[in-house]
């Protein structure tokens, strides 16, 4: 199956980051990371989802967490230097990041937002994040992702 390179893949190529593009079957009624992990035949804890939040002091920031988990908003606010924060409304996702729901990648957003990744990523040789389009994941080392998006590793759950 021919996989077209996404902007995420081109940015990783430019940064000389090793990765693998992994296609999967999209179910429009279930865009969850749990579904993606099942399609990939991988541990859902290795399939990370990208969430965009807005803090009361710093504005937009990104949290990258294991797919079946929910971000702890109090912890997210604290690590990002905010008193409180919330997920951004879905209608703001595309204009803010350039990505749609189910295809939001921490790599290649319109701006490099402060990014925080849950510490369990370091438990794995490779993790998966969206490649910037539904039906495509990027498999890469957590350290490469952390370096590329200048992420802070912390507790978010």
SESEDREN-672699 format. One record per residue: chain; residue number from 1; y, z, x of N, C-alpha, C in turn; residue in one letter. Coordinates in Angstrom, 1 decimal. Example, Ala and Ser with C-alpha at 12.3 -4.5 7.8 and 13.67 -1.06 7.14 Angstrom:
// residues 2
+--------+-----+--------+--------+--------+--------+--------+--------+--------+--------+--------+--------+
: chaine : num :   n.py :   n.pz :   n.px :  ca.py :  ca.pz :  ca.px :   c.py :   c.pz :   c.px : residu :
+--------+-----+--------+--------+--------+--------+--------+--------+--------+--------+--------+--------+
:      A :   1 :   -5.7 :    7.8 :   13.2 :   -4.5 :    7.8 :   12.3 :   -3.3 :    7.8 :   13.2 :      A :
:      A :   2 :   -2.2 :    7.1 :   12.8 :   -1.1 :    7.1 :   13.7 :    0.0 :    7.9 :   12.9 :      S :
+--------+-----+--------+--------+--------+--------+--------+--------+--------+--------+--------+--------+
This chain:
// residues 157
+--------+-----+--------+--------+--------+--------+--------+--------+--------+--------+--------+--------+
: chaine : num :   n.py :   n.pz :   n.px :  ca.py :  ca.pz :  ca.px :   c.py :   c.pz :   c.px : residu :
+--------+-----+--------+--------+--------+--------+--------+--------+--------+--------+--------+--------+
:      A :   1 :   -1.2 :    0.0 :    0.8 :    0.0 :    0.0 :    0.0 :    1.2 :    0.0 :    0.9 :      X :
:      A :   2 :    2.1 :   -1.0 :    0.7 :    3.3 :   -1.1 :    1.5 :    4.3 :    0.0 :    1.0 :      X :
:      A :   3 :    4.8 :    0.8 :    1.9 :    5.8 :    1.8 :    1.6 :    7.1 :    1.4 :    2.2 :      X :
:      A :   4 :    8.1 :    1.2 :    1.4 :    9.5 :    0.9 :    1.9 :   10.1 :    2.1 :    2.5 :      X :
:      A :   5 :   10.8 :    2.0 :    3.6 :   11.5 :    3.1 :    4.2 :   12.7 :    3.5 :    3.4 :      X :
:      A :   6 :   12.9 :    4.8 :    3.3 :   14.0 :    5.3 :    2.5 :   15.1 :    5.7 :    3.5 :      X :
:      A :   7 :   16.3 :    6.0 :    3.0 :   17.4 :    6.4 :    3.9 :   16.9 :    7.6 :    4.7 :      X :
:      A :   8 :   16.2 :    8.5 :    4.1 :   15.7 :    9.7 :    4.8 :   14.9 :    9.3 :    6.1 :      X :
:      A :   9 :   14.0 :    8.3 :    5.9 :   13.1 :    7.8 :    7.0 :   14.0 :    7.2 :    8.1 :      X :
:      A :  10 :   15.0 :    6.4 :    7.7 :   15.9 :    5.8 :    8.6 :   16.7 :    6.8 :    9.4 :      X :
:      A :  11 :   17.1 :    7.9 :    8.8 :   17.8 :    8.9 :    9.5 :   16.9 :    9.6 :   10.5 :      X :
:      A :  12 :   15.7 :    9.9 :   10.1 :   14.7 :   10.5 :   11.0 :   14.4 :    9.6 :   12.2 :      X :
:      A :  13 :   14.3 :    8.3 :   11.9 :   14.0 :    7.3 :   13.0 :   15.2 :    7.4 :   14.0 :      X :
:      A :  14 :   16.4 :    7.4 :   13.5 :   17.6 :    7.4 :   14.3 :   17.6 :    8.7 :   15.2 :      X :
:      A :  15 :   17.1 :    9.8 :   14.6 :   17.1 :   11.1 :   15.3 :   15.9 :   11.2 :   16.2 :      X :
:      A :  16 :   15.0 :   10.2 :   16.2 :   13.7 :   10.2 :   16.9 :   12.8 :   11.4 :   16.5 :      X :
:      A :  17 :   12.7 :   11.6 :   15.2 :   11.9 :   12.7 :   14.7 :   10.6 :   12.0 :   14.2 :      X :
:      A :  18 :    9.5 :   12.6 :   14.6 :    8.2 :   12.1 :   14.1 :    7.9 :   12.5 :   12.7 :      X :
:      A :  19 :    7.4 :   11.6 :   11.9 :    7.2 :   11.9 :   10.5 :    6.1 :   10.9 :    9.9 :      X :
:      A :  20 :    5.7 :   11.2 :    8.8 :    4.8 :   10.3 :    8.1 :    5.2 :   10.2 :    6.6 :      X :
:      A :  21 :    5.3 :    9.0 :    6.1 :    5.7 :    8.7 :    4.7 :    4.4 :    8.8 :    3.9 :      X :
:      A :  22 :    4.4 :    9.6 :    2.9 :    3.1 :    9.8 :    2.1 :    3.5 :    9.5 :    0.6 :      X :
:      A :  23 :    2.9 :    8.3 :    0.1 :    3.2 :    8.0 :   -1.3 :    2.3 :    8.8 :   -2.2 :      X :
:      A :  24 :    2.7 :    9.0 :   -3.4 :    1.9 :    9.7 :   -4.4 :    2.2 :    9.1 :   -5.8 :      X :
:      A :  25 :    1.3 :    9.4 :   -6.8 :    1.5 :    8.9 :   -8.1 :    2.5 :    9.8 :   -8.9 :      X :
:      A :  26 :    3.6 :    9.2 :   -9.4 :    4.6 :    9.9 :  -10.1 :    4.2 :   10.1 :  -11.6 :      X :
:      A :  27 :    4.5 :   11.3 :  -12.1 :    4.3 :   11.6 :  -13.5 :    5.7 :   12.0 :  -14.0 :      X :
:      A :  28 :    6.4 :   11.1 :  -14.7 :    7.8 :   11.4 :  -15.2 :    7.9 :   12.7 :  -16.0 :      X :
:      A :  29 :    6.7 :   13.1 :  -16.6 :    6.8 :   14.3 :  -17.5 :    6.5 :   15.5 :  -16.6 :      X :
:      A :  30 :    6.1 :   15.4 :  -15.4 :    5.9 :   16.5 :  -14.5 :    6.3 :   16.2 :  -13.1 :      X :
:      A :  31 :    7.6 :   16.5 :  -12.8 :    8.1 :   16.2 :  -11.5 :    8.0 :   17.4 :  -10.5 :      X :
:      A :  32 :    7.2 :   18.4 :  -10.9 :    7.0 :   19.6 :  -10.1 :    6.4 :   19.4 :   -8.8 :      X :
:      A :  33 :    6.7 :   20.3 :   -7.8 :    6.1 :   20.3 :   -6.5 :    4.6 :   20.6 :   -6.6 :      X :
:      A :  34 :    4.2 :   21.3 :   -7.6 :    2.8 :   21.6 :   -7.9 :    2.0 :   20.3 :   -8.1 :      X :
:      A :  35 :    2.6 :   19.5 :   -9.0 :    2.0 :   18.2 :   -9.3 :    1.9 :   17.3 :   -8.0 :      X :
:      A :  36 :    3.0 :   17.3 :   -7.2 :    3.0 :   16.6 :   -6.0 :    1.9 :   17.0 :   -5.0 :      X :
:      A :  37 :    1.8 :   18.4 :   -4.9 :    0.7 :   18.9 :   -4.0 :   -0.7 :   18.5 :   -4.5 :      X :
:      A :  38 :   -0.9 :   18.5 :   -5.8 :   -2.2 :   18.1 :   -6.3 :   -2.4 :   16.6 :   -6.0 :      X :
:      A :  39 :   -1.4 :   15.8 :   -6.2 :   -1.5 :   14.3 :   -5.9 :   -1.8 :   14.1 :   -4.4 :      X :
:      A :  40 :   -1.2 :   14.9 :   -3.5 :   -1.4 :   14.8 :   -2.1 :   -2.7 :   15.4 :   -1.6 :      X :
:      A :  41 :   -3.3 :   16.3 :   -2.5 :   -4.5 :   17.0 :   -2.1 :   -4.1 :   18.1 :   -1.0 :      X :
:      A :  42 :   -2.9 :   18.6 :   -1.1 :   -2.4 :   19.6 :   -0.1 :   -2.1 :   20.9 :   -0.7 :      X :
:      A :  43 :   -2.1 :   21.9 :    0.1 :   -1.7 :   23.3 :   -0.3 :   -0.3 :   23.3 :   -0.8 :      X :
:      A :  44 :   -0.1 :   23.8 :   -2.0 :    1.2 :   23.7 :   -2.6 :    2.3 :   24.5 :   -1.8 :      X :
:      A :  45 :    1.8 :   25.5 :   -1.0 :    2.7 :   26.2 :   -0.1 :    3.3 :   25.4 :    1.0 :      X :
:      A :  46 :    2.7 :   24.2 :    1.3 :    3.2 :   23.3 :    2.3 :    4.1 :   22.3 :    1.8 :      X :
:      A :  47 :    4.1 :   22.2 :    0.5 :    5.0 :   21.2 :   -0.2 :    6.2 :   21.9 :   -0.6 :      X :
:      A :  48 :    7.3 :   21.6 :    0.1 :    8.6 :   22.3 :   -0.2 :    9.5 :   21.6 :   -1.1 :      X :
:      A :  49 :   10.2 :   22.3 :   -2.0 :   11.1 :   21.7 :   -2.9 :   12.5 :   22.0 :   -2.4 :      X :
:      A :  50 :   13.5 :   21.1 :   -2.7 :   14.8 :   21.2 :   -2.3 :   15.7 :   21.5 :   -3.5 :      X :
:      A :  51 :   16.4 :   22.7 :   -3.4 :   17.2 :   23.1 :   -4.5 :   18.7 :   23.2 :   -4.0 :      X :
:      A :  52 :   19.6 :   22.8 :   -4.9 :   21.0 :   22.8 :   -4.6 :   21.7 :   23.8 :   -5.4 :      X :
:      A :  53 :   22.4 :   24.7 :   -4.8 :   23.0 :   25.8 :   -5.5 :   24.5 :   25.8 :   -5.2 :      X :
:      A :  54 :   25.3 :   26.6 :   -5.9 :   26.7 :   26.7 :   -5.7 :   27.0 :   28.2 :   -5.7 :      X :
:      A :  55 :   27.7 :   28.6 :   -4.6 :   28.1 :   30.0 :   -4.4 :   29.5 :   30.2 :   -4.8 :      X :
:      A :  56 :   29.8 :   31.4 :   -5.2 :   31.2 :   31.7 :   -5.6 :   32.2 :   31.7 :   -4.5 :      X :
:      A :  57 :   31.8 :   31.8 :   -3.2 :   32.7 :   31.8 :   -2.1 :   32.6 :   30.5 :   -1.3 :      X :
:      A :  58 :   31.4 :   30.0 :   -1.0 :   31.2 :   28.9 :   -0.1 :   31.0 :   27.6 :   -0.7 :      X :
:      A :  59 :   30.8 :   27.5 :   -2.0 :   30.5 :   26.3 :   -2.7 :   29.0 :   25.9 :   -2.5 :      X :
:      A :  60 :   28.8 :   24.6 :   -2.4 :   27.4 :   24.1 :   -2.4 :   26.6 :   24.5 :   -1.2 :      X :
:      A :  61 :   25.3 :   24.8 :   -1.4 :   24.4 :   25.0 :   -0.3 :   23.0 :   24.6 :   -0.8 :      X :
:      A :  62 :   22.1 :   24.5 :    0.2 :   20.7 :   24.0 :   -0.1 :   19.7 :   25.1 :    0.3 :      X :
:      A :  63 :   18.7 :   25.2 :   -0.6 :   17.5 :   26.1 :   -0.3 :   16.3 :   25.3 :   -0.4 :      X :
:      A :  64 :   15.4 :   25.4 :    0.6 :   14.2 :   24.7 :    0.7 :   13.1 :   25.7 :    0.7 :      X :
:      A :  65 :   12.3 :   25.7 :   -0.4 :   11.3 :   26.7 :   -0.6 :    9.9 :   26.1 :   -1.0 :      X :
:      A :  66 :    8.9 :   26.9 :   -0.8 :    7.5 :   26.4 :   -1.2 :    7.5 :   26.0 :   -2.7 :      X :
:      A :  67 :    6.8 :   25.0 :   -3.0 :    6.8 :   24.3 :   -4.3 :    6.6 :   25.1 :   -5.5 :      X :
:      A :  68 :    5.7 :   26.1 :   -5.4 :    5.4 :   26.8 :   -6.7 :    6.3 :   28.1 :   -6.8 :      X :
:      A :  69 :    7.2 :   28.3 :   -5.9 :    8.0 :   29.5 :   -6.0 :    9.3 :   29.2 :   -6.7 :      X :
:      A :  70 :   10.0 :   30.3 :   -7.0 :   11.4 :   30.3 :   -7.5 :   12.3 :   31.0 :   -6.5 :      X :
:      A :  71 :   13.5 :   30.4 :   -6.3 :   14.4 :   31.1 :   -5.4 :   14.9 :   32.3 :   -6.0 :      X :
:      A :  72 :   15.1 :   33.4 :   -5.1 :   15.7 :   34.6 :   -5.6 :   17.2 :   34.4 :   -5.4 :      X :
:      A :  73 :   17.9 :   34.3 :   -6.5 :   19.4 :   34.0 :   -6.4 :   20.2 :   35.1 :   -5.6 :      X :
:      A :  74 :   19.7 :   36.4 :   -5.7 :   20.4 :   37.4 :   -5.0 :   20.3 :   37.2 :   -3.5 :      X :
:      A :  75 :   19.0 :   36.9 :   -3.1 :   18.8 :   36.7 :   -1.6 :   19.5 :   35.4 :   -1.2 :      X :
:      A :  76 :   19.5 :   34.4 :   -2.0 :   20.2 :   33.1 :   -1.6 :   21.7 :   33.3 :   -1.5 :      X :
:      A :  77 :   22.2 :   34.1 :   -2.4 :   23.7 :   34.4 :   -2.3 :   24.0 :   35.2 :   -1.0 :      X :
:      A :  78 :   23.2 :   36.2 :   -0.7 :   23.4 :   37.0 :    0.5 :   23.3 :   36.2 :    1.8 :      X :
:      A :  79 :   22.2 :   35.4 :    1.9 :   22.1 :   34.6 :    3.2 :   23.1 :   33.5 :    3.3 :      X :
:      A :  80 :   23.7 :   33.1 :    2.2 :   24.7 :   32.0 :    2.3 :   26.1 :   32.5 :    2.3 :      X :
:      A :  81 :   26.3 :   33.9 :    2.3 :   27.6 :   34.4 :    2.4 :   28.4 :   34.5 :    1.1 :      X :
:      A :  82 :   27.6 :   34.5 :    0.0 :   28.2 :   34.6 :   -1.3 :   27.9 :   35.9 :   -2.0 :      X :
:      A :  83 :   28.7 :   36.2 :   -3.0 :   28.4 :   37.4 :   -3.8 :   27.4 :   37.1 :   -4.9 :      X :
:      A :  84 :   27.5 :   35.8 :   -5.5 :   26.5 :   35.3 :   -6.4 :   26.5 :   33.8 :   -6.3 :      X :
:      A :  85 :   25.4 :   33.3 :   -6.9 :   25.2 :   31.8 :   -6.9 :   24.4 :   31.4 :   -8.0 :      X :
:      A :  86 :   24.4 :   30.1 :   -8.3 :   23.5 :   29.6 :   -9.4 :   23.1 :   28.2 :   -8.9 :      X :
:      A :  87 :   22.0 :   27.7 :   -9.6 :   21.6 :   26.3 :   -9.4 :   22.7 :   25.5 :  -10.0 :      X :
:      A :  88 :   22.9 :   24.3 :   -9.4 :   23.9 :   23.4 :  -10.0 :   23.3 :   22.8 :  -11.2 :      X :
:      A :  89 :   24.2 :   22.4 :  -12.2 :   23.7 :   21.7 :  -13.3 :   23.1 :   20.3 :  -12.9 :      X :
:      A :  90 :   22.1 :   19.9 :  -13.6 :   21.4 :   18.7 :  -13.3 :   22.3 :   17.5 :  -13.2 :      X :
:      A :  91 :   23.3 :   17.4 :  -14.1 :   24.2 :   16.3 :  -14.1 :   25.1 :   16.2 :  -12.8 :      X :
:      A :  92 :   25.2 :   17.3 :  -12.1 :   25.9 :   17.3 :  -10.8 :   25.1 :   16.9 :   -9.6 :      X :
:      A :  93 :   23.8 :   16.9 :   -9.8 :   22.9 :   16.7 :   -8.6 :   23.2 :   15.3 :   -7.9 :      X :
:      A :  94 :   23.1 :   14.2 :   -8.7 :   23.3 :   12.9 :   -8.1 :   24.7 :   12.7 :   -7.5 :      X :
:      A :  95 :   25.8 :   13.1 :   -8.2 :   27.1 :   12.9 :   -7.6 :   27.3 :   13.8 :   -6.4 :      X :
:      A :  96 :   26.7 :   15.0 :   -6.3 :   26.9 :   15.9 :   -5.2 :   26.0 :   15.5 :   -4.0 :      X :
:      A :  97 :   24.8 :   15.1 :   -4.2 :   23.8 :   14.9 :   -3.1 :   23.5 :   13.4 :   -2.9 :      X :
:      A :  98 :   23.6 :   12.6 :   -3.9 :   23.1 :   11.2 :   -3.8 :   21.7 :   11.1 :   -4.2 :      X :
:      A :  99 :   21.0 :   12.2 :   -4.7 :   19.6 :   12.2 :   -5.1 :   19.5 :   12.6 :   -6.5 :      X :
:      A : 100 :   18.4 :   12.1 :   -7.1 :   18.0 :   12.5 :   -8.5 :   17.0 :   13.6 :   -8.5 :      X :
:      A : 101 :   16.8 :   14.2 :   -9.7 :   15.8 :   15.3 :   -9.8 :   14.4 :   14.7 :   -9.5 :      X :
:      A : 102 :   13.6 :   15.4 :   -8.7 :   12.3 :   15.0 :   -8.4 :   12.3 :   14.1 :   -7.1 :      X :
:      A : 103 :   13.5 :   13.9 :   -6.5 :   13.6 :   13.1 :   -5.3 :   14.7 :   13.6 :   -4.4 :      X :
:      A : 104 :   15.0 :   14.9 :   -4.5 :   16.1 :   15.5 :   -3.7 :   15.5 :   15.9 :   -2.4 :      X :
:      A : 105 :   16.0 :   15.4 :   -1.3 :   15.6 :   15.7 :    0.0 :   16.6 :   16.5 :    0.8 :      X :
:      A : 106 :   16.2 :   17.4 :    1.6 :   17.2 :   18.1 :    2.4 :   17.9 :   17.2 :    3.5 :      X :
:      A : 107 :   17.2 :   16.1 :    3.8 :   17.7 :   15.1 :    4.8 :   18.5 :   14.0 :    4.1 :      X :
:      A : 108 :   19.7 :   13.7 :    4.6 :   20.5 :   12.6 :    4.1 :   21.3 :   12.8 :    2.9 :      X :
:      A : 109 :   21.7 :   14.0 :    2.6 :   22.6 :   14.2 :    1.4 :   23.9 :   13.6 :    1.8 :      X :
:      A : 110 :   24.8 :   13.4 :    0.8 :   26.1 :   12.9 :    1.0 :   26.9 :   13.6 :    2.0 :      X :
:      A : 111 :   26.6 :   15.0 :    2.1 :   27.3 :   15.8 :    3.1 :   26.2 :   16.7 :    3.7 :      X :
:      A : 112 :   26.4 :   17.2 :    4.9 :   25.5 :   18.2 :    5.4 :   25.9 :   19.6 :    4.9 :      X :
:      A : 113 :   25.2 :   20.0 :    3.9 :   25.5 :   21.3 :    3.3 :   24.8 :   22.4 :    4.1 :      X :
:      A : 114 :   25.3 :   23.6 :    4.1 :   24.6 :   24.7 :    4.7 :   23.2 :   24.7 :    4.1 :      X :
:      A : 115 :   22.2 :   24.8 :    4.9 :   20.8 :   24.7 :    4.4 :   20.0 :   25.9 :    4.9 :      X :
:      A : 116 :   19.2 :   26.4 :    4.0 :   18.4 :   27.6 :    4.2 :   17.0 :   27.3 :    3.8 :      X :
:      A : 117 :   16.0 :   27.6 :    4.8 :   14.6 :   27.2 :    4.5 :   13.8 :   28.5 :    4.6 :      X :
:      A : 118 :   12.9 :   28.6 :    3.6 :   12.1 :   29.9 :    3.6 :   11.2 :   30.0 :    4.8 :      X :
:      A : 119 :   11.1 :   31.2 :    5.3 :   10.4 :   31.5 :    6.6 :    8.9 :   31.0 :    6.6 :      X :
:      A : 120 :    8.3 :   30.9 :    5.5 :    6.9 :   30.5 :    5.5 :    6.7 :   29.1 :    6.0 :      X :
:      A : 121 :    7.7 :   28.3 :    6.1 :    7.6 :   27.0 :    6.7 :    7.0 :   27.1 :    8.1 :      X :
:      A : 122 :    7.3 :   28.1 :    8.8 :    6.9 :   28.3 :   10.2 :    5.4 :   28.6 :   10.3 :      X :
:      A : 123 :    4.7 :   28.9 :    9.2 :    3.3 :   29.1 :    9.2 :    2.5 :   27.8 :    9.3 :      X :
:      A : 124 :    3.1 :   26.7 :    9.2 :    2.4 :   25.4 :    9.1 :    2.8 :   24.5 :   10.3 :      X :
:      A : 125 :    1.9 :   23.7 :   10.7 :    2.2 :   22.6 :   11.7 :    3.0 :   21.5 :   11.1 :      X :
:      A : 126 :    2.7 :   21.2 :    9.8 :    3.5 :   20.2 :    9.0 :    3.8 :   20.7 :    7.6 :      X :
:      A : 127 :    4.9 :   20.3 :    7.1 :    5.3 :   20.6 :    5.7 :    5.7 :   19.2 :    5.1 :      X :
:      A : 128 :    5.8 :   19.2 :    3.8 :    6.2 :   18.0 :    3.1 :    7.5 :   18.3 :    2.3 :      X :
:      A : 129 :    8.4 :   17.4 :    2.4 :    9.6 :   17.4 :    1.6 :    9.8 :   16.0 :    1.0 :      X :
:      A : 130 :   10.7 :   15.9 :    0.0 :   10.9 :   14.6 :   -0.6 :   11.5 :   13.6 :    0.4 :      X :
:      A : 131 :   11.0 :   12.4 :    0.3 :   11.6 :   11.3 :    1.1 :   12.8 :   10.7 :    0.5 :      X :
:      A : 132 :   13.3 :   11.3 :   -0.6 :   14.5 :   10.7 :   -1.2 :   14.3 :    9.8 :   -2.4 :      X :
:      A : 133 :   13.0 :    9.6 :   -2.8 :   12.7 :    8.9 :   -4.0 :   11.4 :    9.4 :   -4.6 :      X :
:      A : 134 :   11.4 :    9.4 :   -5.9 :   10.2 :    9.8 :   -6.6 :    9.0 :    9.0 :   -6.1 :      X :
:      A : 135 :    7.8 :    9.7 :   -5.9 :    6.6 :    9.0 :   -5.5 :    6.5 :    8.9 :   -3.9 :      X :
:      A : 136 :    7.3 :    9.6 :   -3.2 :    7.3 :    9.5 :   -1.7 :    7.7 :   10.8 :   -1.1 :      X :
:      A : 137 :    6.8 :   11.3 :   -0.3 :    7.0 :   12.6 :    0.5 :    7.1 :   12.2 :    2.0 :      X :
:      A : 138 :    7.8 :   13.1 :    2.7 :    7.8 :   13.0 :    4.2 :    7.0 :   14.2 :    4.7 :      X :
:      A : 139 :    6.1 :   13.9 :    5.6 :    5.3 :   15.0 :    6.3 :    5.9 :   15.1 :    7.7 :      X :
:      A : 140 :    6.4 :   16.3 :    8.0 :    7.0 :   16.5 :    9.4 :    6.8 :   17.9 :    9.8 :      X :
:      A : 141 :    7.1 :   18.2 :   11.0 :    7.0 :   19.5 :   11.5 :    8.2 :   20.3 :   11.0 :      X :
:      A : 142 :    8.0 :   21.6 :   10.7 :    9.1 :   22.4 :   10.2 :   10.3 :   22.5 :   11.2 :      X :
:      A : 143 :    9.9 :   22.6 :   12.5 :   10.9 :   22.7 :   13.5 :   11.8 :   21.5 :   13.6 :      X :
:      A : 144 :   11.2 :   20.3 :   13.4 :   12.0 :   19.1 :   13.4 :   13.0 :   19.1 :   12.2 :      X :
:      A : 145 :   12.5 :   19.5 :   11.0 :   13.3 :   19.5 :    9.8 :   14.5 :   20.5 :   10.0 :      X :
:      A : 146 :   14.1 :   21.7 :   10.5 :   15.1 :   22.8 :   10.7 :   16.2 :   22.2 :   11.7 :      X :
:      A : 147 :   15.8 :   21.6 :   12.8 :   16.8 :   21.0 :   13.7 :   17.6 :   19.9 :   13.1 :      X :
:      A : 148 :   17.0 :   19.0 :   12.3 :   17.7 :   17.9 :   11.8 :   18.7 :   18.3 :   10.7 :      X :
:      A : 149 :   18.5 :   19.3 :    9.9 :   19.4 :   19.6 :    8.8 :   20.2 :   20.9 :    9.2 :      X :
:      A : 150 :   19.9 :   21.4 :   10.4 :   20.6 :   22.6 :   11.0 :   20.4 :   23.8 :   10.0 :      X :
:      A : 151 :   19.1 :   23.9 :    9.6 :   18.8 :   25.0 :    8.6 :   18.7 :   26.3 :    9.3 :      X :
:      A : 152 :   18.9 :   27.3 :    8.5 :   18.7 :   28.7 :    8.8 :   17.4 :   29.1 :    8.2 :      X :
:      A : 153 :   16.5 :   29.7 :    9.0 :   15.2 :   30.2 :    8.5 :   15.4 :   31.6 :    8.0 :      X :
:      A : 154 :   15.0 :   31.9 :    6.8 :   15.2 :   33.2 :    6.2 :   14.3 :   33.5 :    5.0 :      X :
:      A : 155 :   14.5 :   34.6 :    4.4 :   13.7 :   35.0 :    3.2 :   14.5 :   34.6 :    2.0 :      X :
:      A : 156 :   13.9 :   33.8 :    1.1 :   14.6 :   33.3 :   -0.1 :   13.8 :   33.6 :   -1.3 :      X :
:      A : 157 :   12.7 :   34.3 :   -1.2 :   11.8 :   34.6 :   -2.4 :   11.8 :   36.1 :   -2.6 :      X :
+--------+-----+--------+--------+--------+--------+--------+--------+--------+--------+--------+--------+
